[in-house]
Amino acid sequence: MMRKNDFKTFALILGCTTVFAACNHDDPDTDDDLISAQIIARICEANVKLFAENEITVTQTETDYAIWGTTLLFEHKREVNLSTKKSLDVQKVAGAFEEFRYYDETTHYLYQSGTDMEPENFISSKISTGYWKYHTRDLPYLSDEMVKTIGKWKEENGRLVGNNPYAGDIDAYVESKYHVTLSENNKYLKLELKSATGESLAVYEYSYTANPAFPAGY
């Protein structure tokens, strides 16, 4: 029987194959299209590998333009180790909010604090022993659908570059681009969104070790 994670991996592989075939079919005679199709295939492979990892750490730094009409720095760190059955998810908005979720085999801990938002809140609860079998990881990546929407890809200084199709109403995102750095065996190392002027709007960095621990001081 195909488990949930097995189905997700299968879907990613199928999507990757479909994207590659479609790109070659649309215009197979140009070098640019061939390069773009090869890049798409590499990113799709990275997606498959990302969700097959038992141990991973992802750090995110992002400029948030949407909160209260101002600009704030958002930080997010995810650590997952399925072998030890531990995970830690920490989110911070500079000067405004902090939250962490820690899972340790059969216990879930949640801490939230805010400035002018709510009092400090700390809770713990038991989780099922089957939780880890079906554990899903909220990891940042460029989905197959996103890769197809971006369309043309090119390589610049070892990074894979494609346009951001979702600029929205925020000027900073107009003509912004995704810059993807993959390892030699096609694993995510870095995913960055840059503005048209080269300003870093969001950065995700990946490493394939994780030792989640309950945060000190709580």
VEXDREN-2710 file (C-alpha; in Angstrom, 1 decimal):
% VEXDREN-2710
k/r/px/py/pz
1/MET/0.0/0.0/0.0
2/MET/1.3/3.5/-0.9
3/ARG/1.7/5.7/2.2
4/LYS/1.1/9.4/2.1
5/ASN/4.8/10.4/1.8
6/ASP/5.3/7.7/-0.9
7/PHE/2.4/9.1/-2.9
8/LYS/3.9/12.6/-2.6
9/THR/7.3/11.4/-3.8
10/PHE/5.6/9.6/-6.7
11/ALA/3.6/12.7/-7.6
12/LEU/6.8/14.8/-7.6
13/ILE/8.6/12.3/-9.9
14/LEU/5.6/12.2/-12.3
15/GLY/5.4/16.0/-12.4
16/CYS/9.1/16.3/-13.0
17/THR/8.9/13.9/-16.0
18/THR/5.9/15.7/-17.4
19/VAL/7.6/19.1/-17.2
20/PHE/10.7/17.8/-18.9
21/ALA/8.8/16.2/-21.7
22/ALA/6.6/19.3/-22.2
23/CYS/9.6/21.6/-22.5
24/ASN/11.3/19.4/-25.1
25/HIS/8.0/19.1/-27.0
26/ASP/7.2/22.8/-27.1
27/ASP/10.4/23.9/-28.9
28/PRO/13.1/21.2/-29.0
29/ASP/15.3/22.9/-31.5
30/THR/16.7/25.8/-29.5
31/ASP/19.6/25.6/-27.1
32/ASP/17.9/27.9/-24.6
33/ASP/14.8/25.6/-24.4
34/LEU/17.0/22.6/-23.9
35/ILE/19.0/24.2/-21.1
36/SER/15.8/25.4/-19.5
37/ALA/14.3/21.9/-19.6
38/GLN/17.4/20.4/-18.1
39/ILE/17.3/23.0/-15.3
40/ILE/13.6/22.2/-14.6
41/ALA/14.4/18.5/-14.4
42/ARG/17.2/19.2/-11.9
43/ILE/14.9/21.3/-9.7
44/CYS/12.2/18.6/-9.9
45/GLU/14.8/16.0/-8.8
46/ALA/15.7/18.3/-5.9
47/ASN/12.1/18.4/-4.8
48/VAL/11.9/14.6/-4.7
49/LYS/15.1/14.3/-2.7
50/LEU/14.0/17.1/-0.3
51/PHE/10.9/15.2/0.9
52/ALA/12.8/11.9/1.1
53/GLU/15.3/13.2/3.7
54/ASN/15.1/11.9/7.2
55/GLU/17.3/14.7/8.5
56/ILE/17.2/18.3/7.4
57/THR/17.6/21.9/8.6
58/VAL/16.2/24.9/6.7
59/THR/16.8/28.5/7.8
60/GLN/14.8/31.3/6.3
61/THR/15.3/35.1/6.4
62/GLU/12.7/37.2/4.6
63/THR/11.8/40.9/4.4
64/ASP/8.1/41.1/5.2
65/TYR/6.3/44.1/3.6
66/ALA/2.8/43.0/4.5
67/ILE/2.6/43.3/8.2
68/TRP/1.0/46.6/9.6
69/GLY/2.0/48.5/6.4
70/THR/5.7/48.4/7.4
71/THR/8.8/46.4/6.7
72/LEU/9.9/43.8/9.2
73/LEU/12.4/41.0/9.2
74/PHE/11.0/37.5/9.4
75/GLU/13.1/34.6/10.5
76/HIS/12.2/30.9/10.4
77/LYS/14.2/27.8/11.2
78/ARG/13.0/24.3/10.8
79/GLU/14.9/21.2/12.1
80/VAL/13.6/17.7/11.5
81/ASN/15.2/14.4/12.5
82/LEU/12.9/11.5/11.8
83/SER/15.4/8.9/13.1
84/THR/15.4/10.4/16.6
85/LYS/11.7/11.5/16.3
86/LYS/12.5/15.1/17.1
87/SER/11.7/18.4/15.4
88/LEU/11.9/22.1/16.1
89/ASP/10.2/24.9/14.3
90/VAL/11.1/28.5/15.4
91/GLN/9.6/31.7/13.9
92/LYS/10.4/35.3/14.8
93/VAL/9.4/38.7/13.6
94/ALA/12.0/41.2/14.8
95/GLY/10.7/43.1/17.8
96/ALA/7.2/41.8/17.5
97/PHE/6.6/38.0/17.8
98/GLU/8.2/34.7/18.6
99/GLU/7.0/31.2/18.4
100/PHE/8.5/27.7/18.7
101/ARG/7.1/24.3/18.3
102/TYR/9.1/21.4/19.6
103/TYR/8.2/17.7/19.1
104/ASP/10.1/15.0/21.2
105/GLU/8.8/11.5/20.4
106/THR/5.4/11.6/22.2
107/THR/5.2/15.3/23.4
108/HIS/4.5/18.5/21.6
109/TYR/5.5/21.9/23.1
110/LEU/4.2/25.2/21.9
111/TYR/5.5/28.6/23.0
112/GLN/4.2/32.0/21.8
113/SER/5.1/35.5/22.8
114/GLY/4.2/38.9/21.3
115/THR/4.7/42.6/21.8
116/ASP/1.3/44.4/22.1
117/MET/-0.3/41.3/20.8
118/GLU/-0.9/38.7/23.5
119/PRO/0.6/37.5/26.8
120/GLU/3.2/34.8/26.8
121/ASN/1.7/31.4/26.2
122/PHE/3.3/28.0/26.8
123/ILE/1.5/24.7/26.4
124/SER/2.4/21.0/26.1
125/SER/0.4/18.1/24.9
126/LYS/0.8/14.4/24.1
127/ILE/0.9/13.2/20.5
128/SER/0.2/9.8/19.1
129/THR/2.9/7.2/18.7
130/GLY/1.9/7.0/15.0
131/TYR/2.6/10.7/14.5
132/TRP/6.1/10.2/13.1
133/LYS/5.0/7.6/10.6
134/TYR/2.8/10.2/8.8
135/HIS/4.8/13.3/9.8
136/THR/4.7/16.0/7.1
137/ARG/7.3/18.6/6.8
138/ASP/6.5/22.2/5.9
139/LEU/9.6/22.8/3.8
140/PRO/10.1/25.6/1.3
141/TYR/10.7/24.6/-2.3
142/LEU/9.7/25.5/-5.8
143/SER/6.8/23.2/-6.7
144/ASP/6.6/21.6/-10.1
145/GLU/3.7/23.8/-10.9
146/MET/5.7/26.9/-9.9
147/VAL/8.6/25.7/-12.0
148/LYS/6.3/25.3/-15.0
149/THR/4.8/28.8/-14.5
150/ILE/8.2/30.4/-14.4
151/GLY/9.0/28.9/-17.8
152/LYS/12.4/29.9/-19.0
153/TRP/15.4/29.2/-16.8
154/LYS/19.0/30.0/-17.3
155/GLU/22.3/29.5/-15.4
156/GLU/24.3/32.4/-14.0
157/ASN/27.5/31.9/-12.0
158/GLY/26.5/28.4/-10.9
159/ARG/23.0/29.5/-9.9
160/LEU/19.8/28.6/-11.7
161/VAL/17.7/31.7/-12.4
162/GLY/14.1/32.1/-13.3
163/ASN/11.5/35.0/-13.1
164/ASN/9.1/35.3/-10.2
165/PRO/5.6/35.2/-11.8
166/TYR/3.8/36.4/-8.7
167/ALA/4.8/40.0/-8.1
168/GLY/1.4/41.0/-6.6
169/ASP/0.9/44.6/-5.5
170/ILE/4.3/45.0/-3.8
171/ASP/6.7/47.1/-5.8
172/ALA/9.8/45.2/-4.4
173/TYR/8.6/42.0/-6.1
174/VAL/8.1/43.4/-9.6
175/GLU/10.6/41.8/-11.9
176/SER/12.1/39.8/-9.0
177/LYS/13.9/36.5/-9.8
178/TYR/14.5/33.2/-8.1
179/HIS/18.1/32.1/-7.7
180/VAL/18.5/28.4/-6.9
181/THR/21.8/26.7/-5.9
182/LEU/21.8/22.9/-6.1
183/SER/24.5/20.4/-5.1
184/GLU/26.2/18.2/-7.7
185/ASN/23.7/15.5/-7.0
186/ASN/20.8/17.9/-7.2
187/LYS/19.9/18.7/-3.6
188/TYR/18.8/22.2/-2.5
189/LEU/21.6/24.2/-1.0
190/LYS/20.1/27.7/-1.3
191/LEU/16.9/29.3/-2.7
192/GLU/16.9/33.1/-2.9
193/LEU/14.4/35.6/-4.2
194/LYS/16.0/38.8/-5.4
195/SER/14.5/42.1/-6.5
196/ALA/15.2/43.7/-9.9
197/THR/18.0/45.7/-8.3
198/GLY/19.6/42.7/-6.7
199/GLU/18.2/43.2/-3.2
200/SER/17.7/40.0/-1.3
201/LEU/14.0/39.6/-0.5
202/ALA/14.0/36.1/0.9
203/VAL/16.7/33.5/1.5
204/TYR/16.4/29.8/2.3
205/GLU/19.4/27.7/3.2
206/TYR/19.5/23.9/3.5
207/SER/21.7/21.5/5.3
208/TYR/21.2/17.7/5.6
209/THR/21.9/17.3/9.3
210/ALA/19.6/18.1/12.2
211/ASN/19.8/17.8/16.0
212/PRO/16.6/19.4/17.3
213/ALA/16.7/20.4/21.0
214/PHE/14.4/22.1/23.3
215/PRO/15.3/25.8/23.2
216/ALA/17.3/27.0/26.2
217/GLY/15.8/29.5/28.6
218/TYR/12.2/28.3/28.6
END
